[in-house]
């Protein structure tokens, strides 16, 4: 059995201000750094073999906290663009309330340049299949993004959708056994500070 833990990055100012954030390389804010530390402390209670991250700085920085807490050299973090955030096209940089329903409808007409849900599922699933093949029998942390995690979950189990809640710095556990992925736990975040408490 191979185990994956998909971890969302800590909060950024764009998350706090409810701005659609895709491939823009927005860094963690003060609360995001704190959340990354909390995620790292939580994950350090278990043994891990590999740490992978989306190449965006908010994911890499979150992964660095986790690597240090789990006894890895941050230089050992592997970046994989298959776990990068969704390309939101014309929605990127826009306030969430004005455009989010069009994004959730997977509507490329109303949102030119939007990466489709199917495209996301395909690339994230390809990334996960690569990991379970490369690190068979290992425990792998993947630090990535909200829509990347939703793509993974919905590719595995159709009861999950892109509308599923996903807190900053949450952990999501997936097992690969007997040739199939199984979702074990989603949006584990009781250890993460309240996003409303600090900007």
Residue frames relative to the residue before (quaternion, step in Angstrom):
aa qw qx qy qz dx dy dz
X 1.0000 0.0000 0.0000 0.0000 0.00 0.00 0.00
X 0.1696 -0.7526 0.6303 0.0872 3.55 -1.07 0.86
X 0.1733 -0.8033 0.5656 0.0696 3.56 -0.94 0.91
X 0.1266 -0.7725 0.6199 0.0530 3.55 -1.01 0.90
X 0.0855 -0.7536 0.6473 0.0758 3.54 -1.12 0.70
X 0.1597 -0.7928 0.5851 0.0608 3.56 -0.43 1.25
X 0.0928 -0.8173 0.5685 -0.0171 3.54 -0.56 1.26
X 0.3391 -0.7163 0.5658 0.2277 3.57 -0.88 0.90
X 0.5565 -0.6064 0.4583 0.3356 3.56 -1.13 0.68
X 0.6036 -0.5473 0.4386 0.3792 3.57 -1.31 0.28
X 0.7115 -0.4919 0.3183 0.3880 3.52 -1.33 0.30
X 0.1725 -0.7309 0.6495 0.1189 3.54 -1.28 0.64
X 0.6636 -0.4776 0.3680 0.4429 3.58 -1.24 0.15
X 0.6265 0.5310 -0.3474 0.4526 3.59 1.05 -0.67
X 0.6053 0.5235 -0.3541 0.4840 3.60 1.06 -0.66
X 0.6765 0.5115 -0.2966 0.4391 3.56 0.83 -1.01
X 0.7529 0.3913 -0.1970 0.4912 3.56 0.95 -0.91
X 0.4223 -0.7429 0.4304 0.2905 3.58 1.33 0.22
X 0.3549 0.6831 -0.5347 0.3485 3.52 0.72 1.22
X 0.5091 -0.6448 0.4736 0.3176 3.59 -0.92 0.90
X 0.0569 -0.8194 0.5681 -0.0510 3.54 -0.66 1.20
X 0.0275 -0.8207 0.5701 -0.0263 3.54 -0.46 1.22
X 0.8480 -0.0451 0.0716 0.5232 3.55 -0.47 -1.23
X 0.4236 0.6907 -0.4819 0.3335 3.61 1.26 -0.03
X 0.3708 -0.7591 0.4965 0.1996 3.57 -0.89 0.94
X 0.0786 0.8286 -0.5415 0.1183 3.55 0.54 1.25
X 0.3751 -0.7563 0.4867 0.2245 3.64 -0.73 0.99
X 0.6414 -0.4817 0.4248 0.4195 3.52 -1.34 0.15
X 0.3200 -0.6960 0.5930 0.2480 3.57 -1.17 0.53
X 0.7693 -0.3597 0.2286 0.4759 3.60 -1.27 -0.06
X 0.6718 0.4699 -0.3038 0.4854 3.59 0.92 -0.84
X 0.6108 0.5679 -0.3458 0.4299 3.58 1.06 -0.72
X 0.6359 0.5072 -0.3231 0.4838 3.59 1.03 -0.76
X 0.6446 0.5119 -0.3158 0.4720 3.57 0.99 -0.83
X 0.6554 0.5040 -0.3126 0.4677 3.60 0.95 -0.84
X 0.6286 0.5300 -0.3339 0.4609 3.58 1.02 -0.77
X 0.6361 0.5164 -0.3199 0.4758 3.58 1.02 -0.77
X 0.6606 0.5055 -0.3028 0.4652 3.58 0.99 -0.85
X 0.6303 0.5194 -0.3216 0.4790 3.57 1.03 -0.79
X 0.6490 0.5282 -0.3059 0.4541 3.55 0.99 -0.89
X 0.6571 0.5058 -0.3109 0.4645 3.58 0.93 -0.88
X 0.6427 0.5264 -0.3103 0.4620 3.57 1.02 -0.84
X 0.7239 0.4467 -0.2527 0.4610 3.58 0.79 -1.01
X 0.5968 0.5861 -0.3631 0.4105 3.61 1.15 -0.51
X 0.5560 0.6036 -0.3904 0.4173 3.59 1.27 -0.18
X 0.7093 0.3614 -0.2324 0.5589 3.58 1.33 -0.18
X 0.4729 -0.6496 0.5098 0.3074 3.58 -1.28 0.29
X 0.0556 -0.7979 0.6001 -0.0108 3.57 -0.91 0.98
X 0.3635 -0.7607 0.5081 0.1761 3.54 -1.16 0.67
X 0.8079 0.0973 0.0141 0.5810 3.58 1.04 -0.80
X 0.1074 -0.7651 0.6291 0.0851 3.57 -1.17 0.66
X 0.0842 -0.7832 0.6157 -0.0205 3.53 -0.81 1.18
X 0.0369 -0.8073 0.5886 0.0196 3.59 -1.08 0.63
X 0.5452 -0.5200 0.5428 0.3711 3.48 -1.34 0.41
X 0.5350 -0.6597 0.4174 0.3231 3.63 -1.03 0.62
X 0.5289 0.6340 -0.4263 0.3695 3.63 1.19 -0.19
X 0.6190 -0.6247 0.3370 0.3362 3.55 -0.97 0.97
X 0.6357 0.5386 -0.3537 0.4251 3.62 0.97 -0.69
X 0.6611 0.4734 -0.2967 0.5007 3.57 1.15 -0.62
X 0.6568 0.5148 -0.3124 0.4538 3.58 0.90 -0.90
X 0.6673 0.4947 -0.3110 0.4618 3.60 0.91 -0.86
X 0.6250 0.5121 -0.3348 0.4848 3.59 1.02 -0.74
X 0.6533 0.5202 -0.3048 0.4579 3.59 0.97 -0.86
X 0.6242 0.5481 -0.3477 0.4347 3.59 1.05 -0.67
X 0.6188 0.5220 -0.3422 0.4769 3.58 1.02 -0.73
X 0.6735 0.5024 -0.2901 0.4580 3.55 0.93 -0.96
X 0.6341 0.5417 -0.3279 0.4438 3.57 0.95 -0.88
X 0.6842 0.4894 -0.2932 0.4543 3.57 0.82 -0.97
X 0.6774 0.4945 -0.2939 0.4585 3.59 0.94 -0.88
X 0.7314 0.4221 -0.2230 0.4869 3.58 1.11 -0.70
X 0.6000 -0.6283 0.3323 0.3672 3.57 1.27 0.26
X 0.5054 0.6232 -0.4368 0.4067 3.58 1.20 0.47
X 0.4507 -0.5807 0.5848 0.3432 3.52 -1.31 0.35
X 0.5085 -0.6622 0.4457 0.3229 3.63 -0.78 0.93
X 0.5794 0.5891 -0.3690 0.4255 3.59 1.19 -0.49
X 0.6138 0.5641 -0.3389 0.4360 3.60 1.25 -0.35
X 0.4750 0.6706 -0.4486 0.3514 3.61 1.24 -0.19
X 0.2361 -0.7664 0.5861 0.1154 3.57 -0.87 0.99
X 0.2040 -0.7740 0.5828 0.1404 3.61 -0.77 0.93
X 0.0358 -0.7885 0.6130 -0.0343 3.54 -1.04 0.89
X 0.3685 -0.7770 0.4757 0.1848 3.57 -0.46 1.26
X 0.5246 0.6272 -0.4244 0.3889 3.60 1.20 -0.20
X 0.7087 0.4242 -0.2540 0.5033 3.58 1.24 -0.36
X 0.3589 0.7339 -0.4966 0.2933 3.59 1.23 0.35
X 0.6210 -0.5542 0.3919 0.3919 3.57 -1.22 0.44
X 0.6768 -0.4944 0.3820 0.3893 3.52 -1.34 0.38
X 0.3941 -0.6447 0.5917 0.2811 3.54 -1.21 0.58
X 0.1795 -0.8289 0.5255 0.0673 3.56 -0.41 1.25
X 0.3892 -0.7574 0.4655 0.2412 3.59 1.24 0.10
X 0.8535 -0.0848 0.0887 0.5064 3.56 -0.93 -0.96
X 0.6038 0.5721 -0.3602 0.4223 3.61 1.19 -0.31
X 0.5268 0.6584 -0.4096 0.3481 3.59 1.15 -0.51
X 0.8156 0.2269 -0.1986 0.4938 3.52 -0.92 0.98
X 0.5829 0.5843 -0.3651 0.4307 3.59 1.30 -0.05
X 0.5745 -0.5675 0.4426 0.3900 3.63 -1.14 0.51
X 0.5813 -0.6269 0.4020 0.3278 3.56 -0.95 0.92
X 0.6848 0.5200 -0.3392 0.3816 3.66 0.65 -0.96
X 0.7105 0.4999 -0.2773 0.4105 3.60 0.97 -0.73
X 0.8095 0.2828 -0.1072 0.5033 3.58 1.11 -0.62
X 0.5154 0.7127 -0.4012 0.2560 3.58 1.17 -0.47
X 0.6270 0.5422 -0.3557 0.4317 3.60 0.98 -0.71
X 0.6342 0.5153 -0.3280 0.4739 3.59 1.05 -0.72
X 0.6293 0.5119 -0.3268 0.4850 3.57 1.05 -0.76
X 0.6876 0.4860 -0.2876 0.4564 3.59 0.86 -0.95
X 0.6414 0.4983 -0.3197 0.4881 3.57 1.22 -0.44
X 0.3725 -0.7473 0.4710 0.2845 3.59 1.35 -0.04
X 0.3483 0.7868 -0.4261 0.2794 3.53 1.18 0.77
X 0.2055 -0.8120 0.5389 0.0896 3.58 -0.17 1.31
X 0.5664 0.5838 -0.3901 0.4315 3.60 1.21 -0.29
X 0.7272 0.3988 -0.2266 0.5106 3.56 0.89 -0.96
X 0.7655 0.2261 -0.1276 0.5887 3.59 1.20 -0.52
X 0.1874 -0.8098 0.5469 0.0995 3.60 0.18 1.25
X 0.8022 0.2822 -0.2229 0.4767 3.55 -1.01 0.87
X 0.4520 0.6944 -0.4491 0.3343 3.60 1.27 0.00
X 0.3891 -0.6842 0.5672 0.2423 3.57 -0.89 0.95
X 0.4185 -0.7321 0.4741 0.2534 3.58 -0.71 1.00
X 0.6348 -0.5241 0.4053 0.3976 3.53 -1.26 0.42
X 0.6502 0.5189 -0.3237 0.4508 3.60 0.95 -0.79
X 0.6311 0.5214 -0.3313 0.4691 3.58 1.02 -0.79
X 0.6501 0.5152 -0.3094 0.4649 3.57 0.99 -0.83
X 0.6520 0.5126 -0.3224 0.4562 3.56 0.87 -0.93
X 0.6515 0.5407 -0.3156 0.4284 3.57 0.92 -0.90
X 0.7341 0.4264 -0.2633 0.4582 3.59 0.76 -0.97
X 0.6536 0.4970 -0.3275 0.4674 3.60 1.00 -0.73
X 0.6356 0.5139 -0.3259 0.4751 3.59 1.01 -0.77
X 0.6120 0.5337 -0.3412 0.4735 3.58 1.05 -0.74
X 0.6478 0.5198 -0.3107 0.4622 3.58 1.00 -0.84
X 0.6757 0.4849 -0.2964 0.4695 3.58 0.92 -0.87
X 0.6437 0.5158 -0.3263 0.4616 3.59 0.98 -0.79
X 0.6072 0.5365 -0.3421 0.4757 3.57 1.10 -0.68
X 0.6710 0.5066 -0.3072 0.4458 3.59 0.89 -0.90
X 0.7015 0.4573 -0.2991 0.4575 3.61 0.81 -0.89
X 0.6293 0.5088 -0.3375 0.4808 3.59 1.16 -0.47
X 0.7067 0.4689 -0.2565 0.4636 3.57 0.95 -0.92
X 0.8033 0.2161 -0.0775 0.5495 3.57 1.00 -0.87
X 0.0370 0.8424 -0.5338 0.0633 3.55 0.92 0.94
X 0.8231 0.2108 -0.1770 0.4968 3.55 -0.90 0.98
X 0.6066 0.5682 -0.3398 0.4402 3.59 1.30 -0.01
X 0.3811 -0.6706 0.5783 0.2657 3.54 -1.39 0.09
X 0.0726 -0.8416 0.5322 -0.0558 3.55 -0.49 1.28
X 0.2157 -0.7350 0.6295 0.1303 3.56 -0.97 0.93
X 0.0726 -0.7711 0.6319 0.0293 3.58 -0.99 0.90
X 0.1445 -0.7907 0.5913 0.0656 3.59 -0.49 1.19
X 0.1526 0.8132 -0.5367 0.1656 3.54 -0.50 1.19
X 0.6703 -0.5238 0.4054 0.3346 3.57 -1.10 -0.73
X 0.7204 -0.4705 0.3068 0.4068 3.53 -1.29 0.45
X 0.7501 0.3974 -0.2408 0.4705 3.60 0.66 -1.04
X 0.5793 0.5524 -0.3845 0.4598 3.60 1.15 -0.45
X 0.6586 0.4936 -0.3058 0.4786 3.58 0.98 -0.83
X 0.6512 0.5077 -0.3145 0.4683 3.59 0.96 -0.86
X 0.6138 0.5378 -0.3420 0.4660 3.58 1.08 -0.69
X 0.6506 0.5168 -0.3093 0.4626 3.57 0.96 -0.89
X 0.6908 0.4906 -0.2864 0.4473 3.57 0.79 -1.02
X 0.7158 0.4525 -0.2654 0.4609 3.58 0.85 -0.95
X 0.5915 0.5510 -0.3652 0.4617 3.59 1.21 -0.42
X 0.6954 0.4701 -0.2515 0.4819 3.56 1.14 -0.72
X 0.8121 0.0610 0.0624 0.5770 3.52 0.89 -1.08
X 0.3690 -0.7830 0.4609 0.1956 3.58 -0.42 1.23
X 0.5265 0.6094 -0.4341 0.4037 3.62 1.19 -0.04
X 0.6527 0.4466 -0.3136 0.5256 3.59 1.27 -0.25
X 0.0817 -0.7905 0.6061 0.0308 3.55 -1.08 0.76
X 0.6641 -0.4918 0.3782 0.4173 3.55 -1.33 -0.01
X 0.5979 0.5444 -0.3681 0.4590 3.59 1.29 0.06
X 0.4573 0.6992 -0.4460 0.3211 3.57 1.26 -0.09
X 0.5062 -0.6645 0.4600 0.3010 3.60 -0.91 0.92
X 0.0108 0.7940 -0.6058 0.0498 3.57 -1.04 0.84
X 0.2156 -0.8156 0.5251 0.1120 3.59 -0.18 1.25
X 0.5963 -0.5372 0.4456 0.3965 3.55 -1.22 0.46
X 0.8572 0.1437 -0.1519 0.4706 3.55 -1.09 0.92
X 0.3958 0.7140 -0.4872 0.3101 3.60 1.21 0.34
X 0.3268 -0.7205 0.5781 0.1999 3.55 -1.32 0.41
X 0.0910 -0.7830 0.6152 0.0094 3.56 -1.08 0.84
X 0.1929 -0.8320 0.5168 0.0591 3.56 -0.51 1.23
X 0.0188 -0.7838 0.6188 -0.0496 3.53 -0.91 1.07
X 0.1730 -0.7732 0.6020 0.0991 3.57 -0.99 0.86
X 0.1697 -0.7373 0.6395 0.1364 3.54 -1.24 0.54
X 0.1626 0.7860 -0.5654 0.1899 3.53 -0.47 1.26
X 0.8454 0.0557 -0.0732 0.5261 3.57 -0.99 0.88
X 0.7373 -0.4732 0.2274 0.4253 3.56 0.94 0.94
X 0.7482 0.3449 -0.2322 0.5170 3.59 1.19 0.19
X 0.4483 -0.6627 0.5349 0.2717 3.53 -1.28 0.56
X 0.0818 -0.7744 0.6268 0.0263 3.56 -1.14 0.76
X 0.3419 -0.7227 0.5637 0.2078 3.57 -0.86 0.99
X 0.1775 -0.8233 0.5357 0.0612 3.57 -0.71 1.12
X 0.7904 -0.0947 0.0832 0.5995 3.61 1.02 -0.75
X 0.1471 -0.8142 0.5612 0.0200 3.55 -0.96 0.94
X 0.8648 0.0890 -0.0656 0.4897 3.55 -1.16 0.76
X 0.1974 0.7769 -0.5617 0.2049 3.58 0.90 0.97
X 0.2102 0.8191 -0.4907 0.2100 3.57 -0.28 1.26
X 0.3196 0.7650 -0.5107 0.2278 3.62 1.13 0.36
X 0.6680 0.5070 -0.2882 0.4622 3.58 1.21 -0.50
X 0.6187 0.5662 -0.3265 0.4358 3.60 1.29 -0.14
X 0.5404 -0.6491 0.4365 0.3101 3.58 -0.94 0.94
X 0.5918 -0.5786 0.4421 0.3458 3.53 -1.17 0.71
X 0.4430 -0.7275 0.4624 0.2462 3.56 -0.70 1.10
X 0.6437 0.5342 -0.3289 0.4384 3.59 1.14 -0.53
X 0.5874 0.6473 -0.3563 0.3303 3.57 1.14 -0.63
X 0.8122 0.0957 -0.0005 0.5754 3.59 0.97 -0.86
X 0.3554 -0.7100 0.5544 0.2494 3.56 -1.01 0.71
